[in-house]
């Protein structure tokens, strides 16, 4: 092999390794449809300074997502519930609570309930 061919081959190998590491470090598994993610984690009820109730989903990979009650099934809104979800980040619309990217829950694969949410939510 020529020197140039070896350098090109090495460069391609390094690029593939870096892309693989970037995919793993993004944290979440790709879902069945474009733009979807499969996430495992826990639902948390968060009370803001003005006493508003917000919901976030913290994945086992450590990433937080904001759940808006109108965008998710009601049975998922249980504090400390563990779940496997297929989500899709919303490209428009603002986050009221600023807990992470706002997502739509396309599918709830499994839920094990935590503590029931306080009444009035």
Backbone as CSV, one residue per row, in Angstrom:
resi,resn,N_x,N_y,N_z,CA_x,CA_y,CA_z,C_x,C_y,C_z
1,UNK,0.839,-1.191,0.000,0.000,0.000,0.000,0.871,1.236,0.000
2,UNK,0.396,2.241,-0.690,1.155,3.486,-0.689,0.886,4.252,0.596
3,UNK,1.739,5.214,0.861,1.585,6.044,2.051,0.250,6.788,2.049
4,UNK,-0.149,7.328,0.911,-1.397,8.086,0.807,-2.588,7.167,1.106
5,UNK,-2.579,5.975,0.555,-3.676,5.031,0.779,-3.784,4.662,2.259
6,UNK,-2.641,4.473,2.918,-2.654,4.148,4.345,-3.243,5.296,5.162
7,UNK,-2.837,6.525,4.814,-3.358,7.690,5.554,-4.860,7.840,5.360
8,UNK,-5.335,7.644,4.137,-6.774,7.747,3.861,-7.523,6.665,4.640
9,UNK,-7.000,5.464,4.613,-7.622,4.350,5.322,-7.652,4.619,6.832
10,UNK,-6.562,5.098,7.386,-6.497,5.416,8.816,-7.468,6.544,9.158
11,UNK,-7.545,7.541,8.296,-8.451,8.663,8.513,-9.903,8.194,8.525
12,UNK,-10.250,7.305,7.606,-11.609,6.755,7.559,-11.911,5.951,8.822
13,UNK,-10.951,5.177,9.268,-11.154,4.370,10.470,-11.369,5.267,11.686
14,UNK,-10.568,6.307,11.815,-10.715,7.245,12.930,-12.077,7.925,12.873
15,UNK,-12.494,8.335,11.678,-13.800,8.981,11.516,-14.924,8.047,11.943
16,UNK,-14.857,6.789,11.541,-15.889,5.819,11.927,-15.931,5.610,13.434
17,UNK,-14.781,5.531,14.058,-14.732,5.360,15.511,-15.339,6.578,16.199
18,UNK,-14.987,7.774,15.757,-15.531,8.993,16.361,-17.039,9.079,16.172
19,UNK,-17.532,8.724,14.996,-18.979,8.729,14.772,-19.674,7.727,15.682
20,UNK,-19.064,6.563,15.844,-19.627,5.560,16.742,-19.679,6.049,18.176
21,UNK,-18.625,6.691,18.627,-18.599,7.236,19.985,-19.613,8.355,20.146
22,UNK,-19.763,9.197,19.142,-20.743,10.286,19.205,-22.149,9.720,19.303
23,UNK,-22.444,8.673,18.562,-23.773,8.057,18.615,-24.036,7.484,20.003
24,UNK,-23.043,6.847,20.580,-23.216,6.276,21.909,-23.350,7.359,22.965
25,UNK,-22.609,8.432,22.840,-22.640,9.471,23.852,-23.860,10.359,23.746
26,UNK,-24.601,10.296,22.625,-25.824,11.089,22.533,-26.830,10.571,23.540
27,UNK,-26.662,9.349,23.986,-27.407,8.871,25.123,-28.577,7.975,24.855
28,UNK,-29.327,8.191,23.829,-30.571,7.467,23.662,-30.555,6.600,22.416
29,UNK,-31.391,5.599,22.442,-31.520,4.649,21.354,-32.476,5.221,20.302
30,UNK,-32.164,5.030,19.033,-33.037,5.526,17.974,-34.322,4.723,17.957
31,UNK,-35.442,5.425,17.716,-36.746,4.790,17.662,-37.035,4.196,16.300
32,UNK,-38.242,3.613,16.156,-38.605,2.957,14.909,-38.846,3.913,13.738
33,UNK,-39.189,5.169,14.028,-39.437,6.156,12.977,-38.387,7.257,13.064
34,UNK,-38.126,7.945,11.956,-37.146,9.041,11.979,-37.505,10.095,13.029
35,UNK,-36.510,10.497,13.785,-36.701,11.529,14.803,-37.169,11.012,16.147
36,UNK,-37.540,9.739,16.229,-37.996,9.173,17.489,-36.823,8.608,18.286
37,UNK,-36.999,8.598,19.599,-36.010,8.022,20.505,-36.702,7.034,21.433
38,UNK,-36.006,5.975,21.794,-36.488,5.052,22.811,-35.734,5.389,24.090
39,UNK,-36.470,5.713,25.141,-35.840,6.120,26.395,-36.398,5.297,27.555
40,UNK,-35.537,4.971,28.475,-35.897,4.301,29.723,-35.586,5.303,30.826
41,UNK,-36.462,5.423,31.819,-36.161,6.354,32.894,-37.300,6.539,33.869
42,UNK,-37.310,7.706,34.511,-38.243,7.989,35.597,-38.929,9.334,35.377
43,UNK,-40.219,9.357,35.689,-41.023,10.580,35.620,-40.894,11.306,36.953
44,UNK,-40.753,12.620,36.892,-40.660,13.425,38.115,-41.626,14.604,38.037
45,UNK,-42.374,14.793,39.123,-43.206,15.983,39.250,-42.344,17.064,39.870
46,UNK,-42.331,18.247,39.255,-41.501,19.352,39.716,-42.414,20.535,40.004
47,UNK,-42.255,21.142,41.175,-43.017,22.337,41.516,-42.112,23.545,41.335
48,UNK,-42.569,24.510,40.533,-41.771,25.697,40.251,-41.918,26.721,41.374
49,UNK,-41.153,27.782,41.295,-41.173,28.842,42.310,-42.556,29.483,42.443
50,UNK,-43.321,29.519,41.329,-44.664,30.119,41.403,-45.741,29.065,41.703
51,UNK,-45.328,27.896,42.195,-46.195,26.783,42.586,-46.877,26.080,41.426
52,UNK,-46.402,26.275,40.215,-46.919,25.530,39.073,-46.346,24.115,39.116
53,UNK,-47.108,23.176,38.573,-46.644,21.793,38.494,-46.120,21.520,37.104
54,UNK,-44.926,20.978,37.034,-44.309,20.607,35.762,-43.901,19.147,35.851
55,UNK,-43.702,18.545,34.681,-43.316,17.132,34.614,-42.068,16.980,33.775
56,UNK,-41.132,16.179,34.277,-39.950,15.870,33.479,-39.717,14.370,33.507
57,UNK,-39.050,13.909,32.465,-38.665,12.515,32.355,-37.147,12.494,32.321
58,UNK,-36.529,11.813,33.270,-35.078,11.695,33.325,-34.707,10.298,32.849
59,UNK,-33.976,10.247,31.740,-33.596,8.943,31.186,-32.484,8.330,32.024
60,UNK,-32.324,7.017,31.879,-31.247,6.327,32.584,-29.888,6.798,32.085
61,UNK,-29.856,7.464,30.928,-28.612,8.021,30.392,-28.328,9.406,30.960
62,UNK,-29.256,9.929,31.818,-29.035,11.208,32.478,-29.583,12.426,31.761
63,UNK,-30.344,12.240,30.700,-30.892,13.378,29.959,-32.317,13.654,30.433
64,UNK,-32.634,14.937,30.632,-33.970,15.355,31.047,-34.784,15.813,29.850
65,UNK,-36.065,15.440,29.850,-37.018,15.855,28.834,-38.234,16.428,29.537
66,UNK,-38.787,17.500,29.003,-39.999,18.074,29.590,-41.224,17.411,28.988
67,UNK,-42.107,16.959,29.879,-43.374,16.379,29.462,-44.462,17.425,29.673
68,UNK,-45.232,17.709,28.656,-46.358,18.612,28.801,-47.618,17.754,28.865
69,UNK,-48.430,17.922,29.905,-49.578,17.043,30.111,-50.465,16.836,28.876
70,UNK,-50.611,17.837,28.041,-51.435,17.688,26.845,-50.778,16.785,25.801
71,UNK,-49.485,16.523,25.935,-48.730,15.743,24.955,-48.450,14.306,25.393
72,UNK,-48.898,13.926,26.598,-48.582,12.587,27.108,-49.829,11.927,27.686
73,UNK,-49.855,10.595,27.737,-50.978,9.902,28.376,-51.031,10.229,29.873
74,UNK,-52.238,10.418,30.398,-52.397,10.777,31.820,-51.819,9.737,32.768
75,UNK,-51.888,8.446,32.411,-51.381,7.416,33.318,-49.871,7.449,33.478
76,UNK,-49.201,8.219,32.633,-47.749,8.368,32.756,-47.384,9.438,33.779
77,UNK,-48.301,10.350,34.073,-48.005,11.467,34.973,-48.144,11.039,36.433
78,UNK,-47.227,10.192,36.843,-47.159,9.686,38.211,-45.722,9.895,38.682
79,UNK,-45.559,10.647,39.766,-44.226,10.941,40.271,-43.477,9.650,40.586
80,UNK,-42.254,9.570,40.140,-41.349,8.436,40.346,-41.738,7.180,39.575
81,UNK,-42.624,7.307,38.590,-42.948,6.150,37.752,-41.754,5.854,36.852
82,UNK,-41.440,4.580,36.710,-40.398,4.152,35.782,-41.092,3.743,34.495
83,UNK,-40.495,4.099,33.358,-41.157,3.801,32.094,-40.153,3.623,30.968
84,UNK,-40.633,2.960,29.936,-39.925,2.880,28.657,-40.831,3.580,27.658
85,UNK,-40.300,4.614,27.018,-41.103,5.451,26.133,-40.481,5.550,24.755
86,UNK,-41.333,5.787,23.786,-40.867,6.231,22.473,-41.313,7.682,22.374
87,UNK,-40.330,8.564,22.253,-40.619,10.003,22.264,-40.132,10.660,20.985
88,UNK,-40.674,11.843,20.753,-40.216,12.649,19.631,-40.138,14.093,20.112
89,UNK,-38.952,14.692,20.059,-38.825,16.098,20.465,-39.672,16.996,19.568
90,UNK,-40.343,17.960,20.185,-41.128,18.921,19.418,-40.199,19.951,18.815
91,UNK,-40.402,20.254,17.555,-39.531,21.218,16.893,-40.010,22.647,17.118
92,UNK,-41.267,22.806,17.488,-41.773,24.156,17.740,-42.461,24.179,19.097
93,UNK,-42.762,25.351,19.551,-43.409,25.484,20.847,-42.372,25.649,21.931
94,UNK,-42.661,26.516,22.858,-41.705,26.804,23.907,-41.911,25.933,25.124
95,UNK,-40.903,25.906,25.923,-40.937,25.170,27.181,-41.333,26.135,28.285
96,UNK,-42.408,25.849,28.977,-42.842,26.693,30.083,-41.934,26.497,31.292
97,UNK,-41.588,25.255,31.549,-40.854,24.921,32.770,-39.341,24.936,32.620
98,UNK,-38.859,24.897,31.395,-37.408,24.915,31.138,-36.690,23.745,31.811
99,UNK,-37.259,22.541,31.656,-36.680,21.345,32.278,-35.860,20.522,31.296
100,UNK,-35.956,20.827,30.024,-35.286,20.061,28.980,-36.090,20.188,27.711
101,UNK,-35.684,19.514,26.646,-36.447,19.578,25.406,-37.869,19.041,25.636
102,UNK,-38.849,19.740,25.074,-40.243,19.298,25.171,-40.438,18.154,24.188
103,UNK,-41.088,17.071,24.650,-41.286,15.900,23.803,-42.749,15.484,23.761
104,UNK,-43.095,14.830,22.672,-44.371,14.143,22.549,-44.099,12.675,22.809
105,UNK,-44.934,12.042,23.598,-44.789,10.618,23.855,-45.629,9.880,22.819
106,UNK,-44.953,9.197,21.892,-45.644,8.446,20.853,-46.130,7.105,21.362
107,UNK,-45.416,6.520,22.330,-45.770,5.196,22.821,-45.216,4.995,24.218
108,UNK,-46.035,4.401,25.077,-45.588,3.998,26.409,-45.510,2.484,26.382
109,UNK,-44.288,1.968,26.438,-44.096,0.526,26.334,-44.328,-0.163,27.666
110,UNK,-43.886,0.447,28.742,-44.094,-0.142,30.065,-43.995,0.950,31.112
111,UNK,-44.801,0.797,32.173,-44.765,1.745,33.282,-44.874,0.952,34.578
112,UNK,-44.002,1.266,35.524,-44.186,0.752,36.885,-44.352,1.979,37.752
113,UNK,-45.461,2.036,38.455,-45.850,3.258,39.131,-45.012,3.561,40.348
114,UNK,-44.907,4.851,40.580,-44.233,5.360,41.758,-45.299,5.895,42.693
115,UNK,-45.022,6.996,43.362,-45.975,7.612,44.256,-47.006,8.388,43.454
116,UNK,-48.300,8.307,43.802,-49.312,9.071,43.079,-49.041,10.571,43.203
117,UNK,-49.385,11.296,42.140,-49.211,12.744,42.145,-50.194,13.367,43.128
118,UNK,-49.821,14.523,43.677,-50.711,15.240,44.580,-51.976,15.640,43.840
119,UNK,-53.096,15.643,44.536,-54.352,16.012,43.889,-54.315,17.464,43.461
120,UNK,-55.111,17.764,42.425,-55.143,19.131,41.916,-54.178,19.358,40.782
121,UNK,-53.544,18.303,40.247,-52.625,18.468,39.115,-53.306,18.171,37.836
